[in-house]
């Protein structure tokens, strides 16, 4: 579905991502771990195509098509949808109207708003005066309306209080996996997703198939997401960095200790 | 023998206004005072009726408490349908109400500038509207000022009195017939809001590229009065310079000015609003949203705090959608006592790219995203506008070319 090939990206003249490669398979949920400032958000913003994220080398392929230089709306049209960490305020534009435009009139706005406890926000200006948790719900509301086939979620759980996280998590799961909880169905018919998570909390709500760890603008590790999370919780990201830097030695050490 | 007032007006005939291009008054012919009256606005030609509709004026008069139409310099129609309100030409009102002479030219001074001076000396007519004491006038009064002849100088002198405890809404549409080659509108408006009265006044300017516009408006407010001024100018015009001022003389008055305007290529809009808070507990809010697609906008605003315990906010925001457009924001705060709370916020610039791309990430193309942001931007300025006018203004906005040039 999505292939990132040797992507090097700079922001305001500074190289943030160095030679990043990863892939998200159709129907698979992929999580991206990493400390603050490691380049996770930069990667998502680059995939969505926001200006200011300049691709110096490498490619972004969506279903085999090179979309590296397509405008944002063309990517949206091809099925990419993003939940932003800090979306801009759109003063004077009511959330209701944006949701309606995003859905192309295909969804029952009142119903999904109610499910997300957002009914009272429909008449409000988009993001203006929203709290952290309200922003998340508003983004999920918009994404539900938009119904993309590849979801980019930037820290869906951050800033959300304990009560709402349950609801939000359930909605994210529904968005990703549809009505079925069966693994086979999800792989065949579910959506692909790339989810940034700093704490891993979202894994309490959604099933994930693959994990990547980003450190200092590079992919430090990849593997089973729950195993990765357990390691990160135990050892911290410092260990991932050390591990990556010392990988050749580590292999030797392991071999040595076995002997 | 000429009165002192008249003498001063004569001396001011060459006095340039403080703001705005100096318009040569000799270059225009005086509009006719002899146009035939019309029995109803429905009798007007179809294209004129459409023009009226664009400015929020309903030709059928349905849902309105009164109709008034000034064409060039002739009052061609004046009718009251609702209760609790008087509406007639000012010239007639001066004959009916002896006391009215104590109001005329008391809010606006005849020697303010050459435009007021000439309007004074020409003894201009206009509307007289009075909401009777305690009357809650249910439906709005609509007045229309229309420039019709090929080359016309229109003088208007309006007086509005909201008596104690009354409530009134007025819609004024200002517009130009097709075929006008050159025009000038000089409009004096004097509003008096007595104790605890409320006036919502909405003015829609739909002039044309060949029209110069110099309105002069002063609003005198007594204790507990509320004044809401909505101003909308979305169509091309040659030049407008206006600076309506609320004089809040009684305690606990409230005034709000909302302005939205688009400066098209060739248009110069010098738009101000001013509140002078002279009594304790007064509150004022001046909000302006302006866009240039190639013309010049000067958004002025002034708050003067002369009394303790007042609170006032001024906000002018401008979008520049073209390389050629100019936005000038000039907010002024003037406090003459310590115990005041006065703030302002001004910002000019282009549309934020992150906003455009955010909407594009939801599937909108760039042009639609820009349109949505622009309409949202202006919407903040017209949220105070009465519901019955919103659809009309929304339609005009949809038609207004606000794409990035």
Boltz contact constraints between the chains, C-beta under 6 A:
constraints:
  - contact:
      token1: [A, 48]
      token2: [B, 361]
      max_distance: 6.0
  - contact:
      token1: [A, 50]
      token2: [B, 357]
      max_distance: 6.0
  - contact:
      token1: [A, 51]
      token2: [B, 353]
      max_distance: 6.0
  - contact:
      token1: [A, 72]
      token2: [B, 357]
      max_distance: 6.0
  - contact:
      token1: [A, 72]
      token2: [B, 360]
      max_distance: 6.0
  - contact:
      token1: [A, 72]
      token2: [B, 361]
      max_distance: 6.0
  - contact:
      token1: [A, 73]
      token2: [B, 360]
      max_distance: 6.0
  - contact:
      token1: [A, 73]
      token2: [B, 365]
      max_distance: 6.0
  - contact:
      token1: [A, 76]
      token2: [B, 361]
      max_distance: 6.0
  - contact:
      token1: [A, 76]
      token2: [B, 363]
      max_distance: 6.0
  - contact:
      token1: [A, 82]
      token2: [B, 361]
      max_distance: 6.0
  - contact:
      token1: [A, 87]
      token2: [B, 358]
      max_distance: 6.0
  - contact:
      token1: [A, 88]
      token2: [B, 354]
      max_distance: 6.0
  - contact:
      token1: [A, 88]
      token2: [B, 355]
      max_distance: 6.0
  - contact:
      token1: [A, 88]
      token2: [B, 358]
      max_distance: 6.0
  - contact:
      token1: [A, 90]
      token2: [B, 355]
      max_distance: 6.0
  - contact:
      token1: [A, 90]
      token2: [B, 376]
      max_distance: 6.0
  - contact:
      token1: [A, 91]
      token2: [B, 380]
      max_distance: 6.0
  - contact:
      token1: [A, 92]
      token2: [B, 376]
      max_distance: 6.0
  - contact:
      token1: [A, 92]
      token2: [B, 377]
      max_distance: 6.0
  - contact:
      token1: [A, 92]
      token2: [B, 379]
      max_distance: 6.0
  - contact:
      token1: [A, 92]
      token2: [B, 380]
      max_distance: 6.0
  - contact:
      token1: [A, 93]
      token2: [B, 372]
      max_distance: 6.0
  - contact:
      token1: [A, 93]
      token2: [B, 376]
      max_distance: 6.0
  - contact:
      token1: [A, 102]
      token2: [B, 362]
      max_distance: 6.0
  - contact:
      token1: [A, 102]
      token2: [B, 363]
      max_distance: 6.0
  - contact:
      token1: [A, 146]
      token2: [B, 362]
      max_distance: 6.0
